[in-house]
Amino acid sequence: MNTTVIDRDFFLRQAAELPTSDYDISNWFIMQNDAIWPYMARLRKEDPVHYTAESRYGPFWSITRFHDIKWVDTNHKLFSSEGSIGINDQTGDFDTSSFIAMDPPRHDVQRKAVTPVVAPRNLAELEPLIRSRVSTILDSLPIGETFNWVEKVSIELTTQMLATLFGFPFEERHKLPRWSDIATGGRHSGYVETREEAQQEMLECLARFTQLWHERAGREPGFDLISLLQQGEETKDMIQRPNEFLGNLFLLIVGGNDTTRNSISGGVLALNQFPEEYDKLRADPSLIPNMVAEIIRWQTPLAFMRRTATGDVELQGKTIKQGDKVVMWYVSGNRDEDIFKNADRLVIDRPNARQHVSFGYGIHRCMGNRLAEMQLRIVWEEILQRFEKVEVVGEPKRVKSNFVRGYSELPVRLIPKTA
């Protein structure tokens, strides 16, 4: 496939005309142009366990049906997370390791160390703070003027919450989304132009958090993520393993940033694309909790997770060999018509919206899912209090990634509620 052509119509034609054996859905231009859907629909129908023999990442399998994705995700003994959750294999001097790319028992003990930050009691204490920050952000927005929702709302809110969760200096909080974008986008993040510059940013992130670790050592134990790592029996010496420390920092930064940030933007876009659902929401705000799950399904902020086969495995008549890369396309599972009727539509009262696989499944299910849902719920509760509509007035600009389904720009105009 010609990856130098980045016209959406080109990719839509290719989806219809190419034999599925020639598909390479890891091509990030397909995702950036929001043209992935017909590729996934054909694969689910014709070749749900699909082998890509050649790609920039080497050969890999694509799992595209909902139930097959869940099966792979729950069988961590057959499909290992060790090494990498990306289609690419890490190479170079700055490889990192995090618990999402580990198998039990290492995964379990490291995940357990930081889970208290999103425990129900802590979430209940965070809710008033989140609501206060959402209110301040929304009240500062210009009425009747066009502005970038991603910058003014989605990034600002998630950045403030990341700073709180890490106990990161609030005045430096804008470093966090920068590092998050570089971690997932590298040279395509808009911040750096070379691999060397990206590596330098990684080292700056590591240095700042190493400084915070040493400043926090010996203090009264807290519930920020750095303090929790210091308190964990298996993680208290992580500072001595800098690549592992950096890997877990990026995991927690990206996990706390991308799902919420891009679902906040994606929800606004979806409600504008399906205005009847916006009408339904205004008529019945009690639908917000279910709508939040539906937005996360429809958006699918992280498109996939990768595993590695630990032995030969049969799936849908195909033999996956030991050592093969296996990519679970959550973005496809969430549009599986056998599970979600009218799957391409946002339906805010969809009965089974919470069955989505955006947070993964099994032992690696996103630990911050309840925090993400709470932030989205509060955002929409406060939006409905203030505005008749958040109106999208231009085309969104999507990030250049096959992993993050996100936005860099979403031009909107606020229509205030009338008395």
C-alpha positions as CSV (number, residue, x, y, z in Angstrom):
1,M,0.0,0.0,0.0
2,N,1.3,3.5,-0.9
3,T,1.8,5.2,2.5
4,T,2.8,8.5,0.9
5,V,-0.8,9.2,-0.2
6,I,-2.8,10.6,2.7
7,D,-6.1,11.3,1.0
8,R,-9.1,9.8,2.8
9,D,-10.9,8.9,-0.4
10,F,-7.8,7.0,-1.5
11,F,-7.9,4.8,1.6
12,L,-11.6,4.3,1.3
13,R,-11.2,3.0,-2.3
14,Q,-8.4,0.8,-1.2
15,A,-10.5,-0.7,1.6
16,A,-13.1,-1.7,-1.0
17,E,-10.8,-2.7,-3.9
18,L,-7.8,-4.5,-2.3
19,P,-8.0,-8.1,-1.4
20,T,-7.8,-8.4,2.4
21,S,-4.5,-10.3,2.0
22,D,-2.9,-7.0,1.0
23,Y,-4.3,-5.1,3.9
24,D,-1.8,-3.4,6.3
25,I,-4.0,-1.7,8.9
26,S,-1.0,-0.6,10.9
27,N,-0.5,2.2,8.4
28,W,-1.1,5.3,10.6
29,F,-2.4,7.4,7.7
30,I,-5.5,5.2,7.6
31,M,-6.3,6.0,11.2
32,Q,-5.3,9.7,10.9
33,N,-7.8,10.0,8.0
34,D,-10.6,8.2,10.0
35,A,-10.7,5.7,7.1
36,I,-10.2,2.6,9.3
37,W,-13.8,1.5,9.5
38,P,-14.4,-0.3,6.1
39,Y,-11.1,-2.1,6.5
40,M,-12.2,-3.4,9.9
41,A,-15.7,-4.3,8.7
42,R,-14.3,-6.4,5.9
43,L,-11.8,-8.1,8.1
44,R,-14.5,-9.0,10.7
45,K,-16.6,-10.5,7.9
46,E,-14.1,-12.1,5.6
47,D,-10.8,-12.6,7.6
48,P,-11.3,-12.0,11.3
49,V,-7.9,-13.5,12.2
50,H,-5.8,-11.8,9.6
51,Y,-2.0,-12.1,8.8
52,T,0.0,-9.2,7.6
53,A,3.2,-10.6,6.2
54,E,4.9,-7.3,5.6
55,S,4.7,-4.0,7.4
56,R,7.1,-1.4,8.8
57,Y,6.8,-3.4,12.1
58,G,7.3,-6.8,10.5
59,P,4.6,-9.5,10.3
60,F,1.7,-9.6,12.7
61,W,-1.8,-11.0,13.2
62,S,-4.9,-8.9,13.5
63,I,-7.8,-10.0,15.8
64,T,-10.9,-8.0,14.8
65,R,-14.0,-9.6,16.2
66,F,-15.3,-8.8,19.7
67,H,-15.3,-12.3,21.2
68,D,-11.9,-13.3,19.7
69,I,-10.4,-10.1,21.2
70,K,-11.8,-11.0,24.6
71,W,-10.5,-14.5,24.3
72,V,-7.0,-13.4,23.5
73,D,-7.0,-10.7,26.2
74,T,-8.1,-13.2,28.9
75,N,-5.6,-15.9,28.0
76,H,-2.4,-14.3,29.2
77,K,-0.6,-17.6,29.5
78,L,-1.1,-18.2,25.7
79,F,-0.6,-14.6,24.8
80,S,2.2,-12.8,26.6
81,S,2.5,-9.1,27.2
82,E,6.3,-9.3,27.9
83,G,8.5,-6.9,25.9
84,S,6.0,-4.7,24.1
85,I,2.3,-3.9,23.8
86,G,3.0,-2.0,20.6
87,I,3.2,-3.6,17.1
88,N,6.8,-2.5,17.1
89,D,9.5,-4.2,19.1
90,Q,11.6,-1.9,21.3
91,T,15.1,-1.5,20.2
92,G,17.9,0.9,21.2
93,D,19.4,2.3,24.3
94,F,16.3,3.8,25.7
95,D,14.0,0.8,25.9
96,T,11.6,1.0,28.8
97,S,9.6,-1.6,30.7
98,S,6.3,-1.2,32.5
99,F,3.9,-3.5,34.3
100,I,1.5,-3.4,31.3
101,A,4.2,-5.1,29.3
102,M,4.8,-7.8,32.0
103,D,3.2,-11.1,32.8
104,P,2.4,-12.4,36.3
105,P,3.8,-12.3,38.9
106,R,5.8,-9.2,38.1
107,H,2.8,-7.5,36.5
108,D,0.5,-8.2,39.5
109,V,2.8,-6.9,42.2
110,Q,3.7,-3.7,40.4
111,R,0.1,-3.0,39.4
112,K,-1.0,-3.6,43.0
113,A,1.4,-0.9,44.2
114,V,-0.3,1.9,42.4
115,T,-3.9,0.7,42.4
116,P,-4.8,2.6,45.6
117,V,-4.7,5.9,43.8
118,V,-7.9,4.9,42.0
119,A,-9.6,3.0,44.9
120,P,-13.2,4.0,45.5
121,R,-12.5,6.0,48.6
122,N,-9.8,8.0,46.8
123,L,-12.1,8.6,43.8
124,A,-14.8,9.9,46.2
125,E,-12.4,12.4,47.6
126,L,-11.2,13.4,44.2
127,E,-14.7,14.1,42.8
128,P,-15.2,17.6,44.4
129,L,-11.8,18.6,43.2
130,I,-12.5,17.4,39.6
131,R,-15.9,19.3,39.6
132,S,-14.3,22.5,40.8
133,R,-11.6,22.3,38.1
134,V,-14.1,21.5,35.4
135,S,-16.3,24.4,36.5
136,T,-13.3,26.8,36.5
137,I,-12.2,25.7,33.0
138,L,-15.7,25.9,31.5
139,D,-16.4,29.3,33.1
140,S,-13.2,30.6,31.5
141,L,-14.2,29.8,27.9
142,P,-15.2,32.4,25.4
143,I,-18.9,32.5,24.4
144,G,-19.8,32.9,20.7
145,E,-16.1,32.7,19.6
146,T,-14.4,29.8,17.8
147,F,-11.7,28.1,19.8
148,N,-9.9,24.7,20.0
149,W,-11.7,22.5,22.5
150,V,-8.8,20.1,22.6
151,E,-6.4,22.7,23.9
152,K,-8.8,24.7,26.2
153,V,-10.7,21.9,27.8
154,S,-9.6,18.3,27.1
155,I,-5.9,18.8,27.6
156,E,-6.2,21.3,30.4
157,L,-8.5,19.2,32.5
158,T,-6.5,15.9,32.1
159,T,-3.2,17.8,32.7
160,Q,-4.5,19.2,36.0
161,M,-5.6,15.7,37.1
162,L,-2.3,14.1,36.1
163,A,-0.5,16.7,38.2
164,T,-2.7,15.8,41.2
165,L,-2.3,12.1,40.8
166,F,1.5,12.3,40.6
167,G,1.9,15.1,43.1
168,F,3.6,16.9,40.3
169,P,4.3,20.6,40.6
170,F,1.2,22.3,39.4
171,E,3.1,25.2,37.7
172,E,5.0,22.6,35.6
173,R,1.9,20.6,34.7
174,H,2.0,21.3,31.0
175,K,5.2,19.2,30.7
176,L,3.1,16.1,31.4
177,P,0.9,16.1,28.2
178,R,4.1,17.0,26.2
179,W,5.9,14.0,27.5
180,S,2.8,11.9,27.0
181,D,2.5,12.9,23.3
182,I,6.2,12.3,22.7
183,A,6.0,8.9,24.4
184,T,3.2,7.8,22.0
185,G,4.1,9.9,18.9
186,G,7.8,10.4,18.9
187,R,8.8,12.4,15.9
188,H,5.2,12.7,14.9
189,S,4.1,14.4,18.1
190,G,4.8,17.9,16.9
191,Y,7.3,18.6,19.7
192,V,10.4,17.0,18.3
193,E,11.9,16.3,14.9
194,T,14.4,13.5,15.5
195,R,14.7,10.3,17.6
196,E,17.6,11.9,19.4
197,E,15.3,14.8,20.5
198,A,12.7,12.4,21.7
199,Q,15.2,10.5,23.7
200,Q,16.4,13.8,25.3
201,E,12.8,14.5,26.3
202,M,12.6,11.1,27.9
203,L,15.7,11.7,29.9
204,E,14.4,15.1,31.0
205,C,11.2,13.4,32.2
206,L,13.2,10.7,34.0
207,A,15.4,13.4,35.7
208,R,12.5,15.4,36.9
209,F,10.7,12.4,38.4
210,T,13.9,11.1,39.9
211,Q,14.2,14.4,41.6
212,L,10.7,14.2,42.9
213,W,11.3,10.7,44.1
214,H,14.2,11.7,46.2
215,E,12.4,14.8,47.5
216,R,9.5,12.6,48.6
217,A,11.6,9.8,50.2
218,G,11.3,9.7,53.9
219,R,8.3,11.9,54.1
220,E,4.9,10.9,55.5
221,P,3.5,8.3,53.0
222,G,1.0,9.8,50.6
223,F,-1.4,8.6,48.0
224,D,0.2,10.1,44.9
225,L,1.6,7.7,42.4
226,I,5.3,8.3,43.3
227,S,4.7,7.8,47.0
228,L,2.7,4.6,46.3
229,L,5.6,3.2,44.2
230,Q,8.0,4.0,47.1
231,Q,5.7,2.2,49.5
232,G,5.3,-1.0,47.4
233,E,7.5,-3.9,48.5
234,E,8.3,-4.8,44.9
235,T,8.6,-1.3,43.6
236,K,10.3,0.6,46.5
237,D,13.7,0.2,44.7
238,M,12.4,1.0,41.2
239,I,14.4,4.2,41.2
240,Q,17.5,1.9,40.9
241,R,16.1,0.6,37.6
242,P,15.7,3.8,35.6
243,N,14.3,2.3,32.4
244,E,11.6,0.5,34.4
245,F,10.8,3.6,36.4
246,L,10.5,5.6,33.2
247,G,8.4,2.9,31.5
248,N,5.9,2.9,34.4
249,L,5.9,6.7,34.4
250,F,5.0,6.8,30.7
251,L,2.4,4.1,31.3
252,L,0.7,6.1,34.0
253,I,1.0,9.4,32.2
254,V,-0.4,8.1,28.9
255,G,-3.1,6.1,30.7
256,G,-4.2,9.1,32.7
257,N,-4.1,11.3,29.7
258,D,-5.2,9.7,26.4
259,T,-8.4,7.9,27.4
260,T,-10.0,10.9,29.1
261,R,-8.5,13.6,26.9
262,N,-9.6,12.1,23.6
263,S,-13.0,10.9,24.9
264,I,-13.8,14.4,26.1
265,S,-13.1,15.6,22.5
266,G,-14.6,12.6,20.9
267,G,-17.8,13.0,22.8
268,V,-18.3,16.5,21.6
269,L,-17.6,15.4,18.0
270,A,-20.0,12.4,18.2
271,L,-22.9,14.4,19.6
272,N,-22.5,16.9,16.8
273,Q,-22.4,14.1,14.2
274,F,-25.5,12.6,15.7
275,P,-27.6,15.6,16.7
276,E,-30.6,13.6,17.6
277,E,-28.5,12.1,20.4
278,Y,-27.6,15.6,21.7
279,D,-31.4,16.3,21.8
280,K,-31.9,13.1,23.7
281,L,-29.2,14.1,26.2
282,R,-30.6,17.6,26.8
283,A,-34.1,16.1,27.3
284,D,-32.8,13.5,29.8
285,P,-29.5,14.3,31.6
286,S,-29.8,11.1,33.6
287,L,-28.5,9.4,30.5
288,I,-25.0,10.8,31.1
289,P,-23.4,7.8,32.9
290,N,-24.5,5.5,30.1
291,M,-23.5,8.0,27.5
292,V,-20.0,8.1,29.0
293,A,-19.6,4.4,28.4
294,E,-21.0,4.8,24.9
295,I,-18.6,7.7,24.1
296,I,-15.7,5.5,25.2
297,R,-16.9,2.7,23.0
298,W,-17.5,4.9,20.0
299,Q,-14.2,6.8,20.4
300,T,-11.9,3.8,21.5
301,P,-9.1,6.1,22.6
302,L,-6.4,3.4,22.2
303,A,-6.9,1.4,19.0
304,F,-5.2,-1.8,20.0
305,M,-3.0,-3.8,22.3
306,R,-0.4,-6.4,21.2
307,R,0.5,-9.7,22.6
308,T,3.1,-12.4,21.7
309,A,2.0,-16.1,21.3
310,T,3.8,-18.3,23.8
311,G,3.1,-21.4,21.7
312,D,1.2,-22.5,18.6
313,V,-2.5,-21.5,18.9
314,E,-5.5,-22.3,16.7
315,L,-8.0,-19.5,16.3
316,Q,-10.8,-19.2,13.7
317,G,-9.1,-21.9,11.5
318,K,-5.7,-20.1,11.5
319,T,-2.5,-21.3,13.2
320,I,-0.7,-18.6,15.1
321,K,2.9,-19.7,15.7
322,Q,4.9,-19.3,18.8
323,G,6.6,-15.9,18.9
324,D,4.1,-14.3,16.5
325,K,2.8,-10.8,17.2
326,V,-0.9,-10.8,17.9
327,V,-2.7,-7.4,17.7
328,M,-6.1,-7.1,19.3
329,W,-7.9,-4.2,17.5
330,Y,-10.2,-2.8,20.2
331,V,-11.3,-0.2,17.7
332,S,-12.8,-3.0,15.6
333,G,-14.2,-5.0,18.5
334,N,-16.2,-1.9,19.6
335,R,-17.8,-1.7,16.1
336,D,-18.7,-5.4,15.9
337,E,-22.3,-5.5,14.6
338,D,-22.8,-8.9,16.2
339,I,-22.5,-7.2,19.6
340,F,-23.4,-3.6,19.0
341,K,-26.4,-2.9,16.7
342,N,-25.8,0.1,14.5
343,A,-22.3,0.1,15.9
344,D,-21.0,3.0,13.9
345,R,-23.6,5.3,15.5
346,L,-23.4,6.9,18.9
347,V,-26.5,5.8,20.8
348,I,-26.3,7.3,24.2
349,D,-29.0,5.0,25.7
350,R,-27.4,1.9,24.2
351,P,-28.3,-1.0,26.6
352,N,-25.0,-2.8,26.3
353,A,-22.6,0.2,26.0
354,R,-20.6,-0.9,29.0
355,Q,-19.6,-4.1,27.3
356,H,-17.0,-2.2,25.2
357,V,-13.4,-3.3,25.2
358,S,-11.8,0.1,25.2
359,F,-10.3,-0.5,28.6
360,G,-9.0,-4.0,27.7
361,Y,-10.0,-7.2,29.4
362,G,-8.6,-9.6,31.9
363,I,-5.6,-8.9,34.1
364,H,-4.5,-5.9,32.0
365,R,-7.9,-4.1,32.1
366,C,-7.2,-0.4,32.6
367,M,-6.9,0.3,36.3
368,G,-8.0,4.0,35.9
369,N,-11.3,3.2,34.1
370,R,-13.5,4.5,36.9
371,L,-11.5,7.7,37.2
372,A,-11.8,8.3,33.4
373,E,-15.6,7.7,33.6
374,M,-16.0,10.0,36.5
375,Q,-14.1,12.8,34.8
376,L,-16.3,12.4,31.7
377,R,-19.5,12.3,33.7
378,I,-18.6,15.5,35.6
379,V,-17.6,17.3,32.4
380,W,-21.0,16.6,30.8
381,E,-23.0,17.4,33.9
382,E,-21.3,20.8,34.0
383,I,-21.6,21.4,30.3
384,L,-25.4,20.8,30.4
385,Q,-25.6,23.3,33.3
386,R,-24.0,26.1,31.2
387,F,-24.4,25.5,27.5
388,E,-27.2,24.7,25.1
389,K,-24.7,23.2,22.8
390,V,-21.0,22.8,22.2
391,E,-21.1,23.2,18.4
392,V,-18.4,21.8,16.2
393,V,-17.7,24.4,13.5
394,G,-14.9,22.8,11.5
395,E,-13.2,19.6,10.7
396,P,-11.2,17.9,13.6
397,K,-7.5,17.4,13.2
398,R,-6.5,13.9,14.2
399,V,-3.1,12.8,15.6
400,K,-0.7,10.9,13.4
401,S,-0.8,7.5,15.1
402,N,-2.1,4.0,14.7
403,F,-2.2,3.5,18.5
404,V,-3.8,6.7,19.9
405,R,-7.2,7.6,18.4
406,G,-6.9,11.3,19.3
407,Y,-7.3,14.9,18.2
408,S,-5.0,17.8,18.2
409,E,-7.7,20.3,17.1
410,L,-11.5,20.5,17.4
411,P,-12.9,23.9,16.5
412,V,-16.0,24.7,18.5
413,R,-18.3,27.5,19.4
414,L,-20.4,27.6,22.6
415,I,-24.1,28.3,22.5
416,P,-25.2,29.5,26.0
417,K,-28.4,28.3,27.7
418,T,-31.3,30.7,27.4
419,A,-33.1,31.7,30.6
